[in-house]
């Protein structure tokens, strides 16, 4: 089939239109791909922001929980009067009350001068853990007297009571009448106890 010049002229317009449509289609595909890529990028950014926001929220929740726990510990220490300066007179009064309430015949003690156990940096000031060592001697009817005395001393507050050691020895006299033996202490305890207090140099008093 031979095409004449007139036929070519008739085909020019369809060819141009076809080329234009192809170019428009390519341009449309490129535009859609670009829009899709931008949308994916925005989605990834939003997803990343949400993950970061959730992580920040979890960190804030964890920090809030830790702060609440520390506040609760601080309140308990305050309630037990462990935070603050040495309360030597309170300790003496507590020992006398325990001795009287438990009807203990012989209670001897000596409290050494306070010293710094450890000093830690804090805000706004340092936090000192102070210790006053006490040597305690008790005459006991039985071992339960010692445990009860130590429990009462802890409950009295004023310091954290750390028992370093206790040695219990038998001190009863043989040949006592049966009735008298029940009222005479037959054991003796010698204990080394640390009375620990916390002093926050930056706390308001």
Secondary structure, DSSP 8 states (H G I E B T S, - for coil): ----HHHHHHHHHHHHHHHHHHHHHHHHHHHHHHHHHHHHHHHHHHHHHHHHHHHHHHHHHHHHHHHHHHHHHHHHHHHTT-BSS--HHHHHHHHHHHHHHTT-S-EEEEE---EEEEEE--SSS-EEEEEEEEEEEEEESSHHHHHHHHHHHHHT-SSEEEEEEEEEEE---TT--HHHHTTS--EEEEEEEEEEEEEETTS--
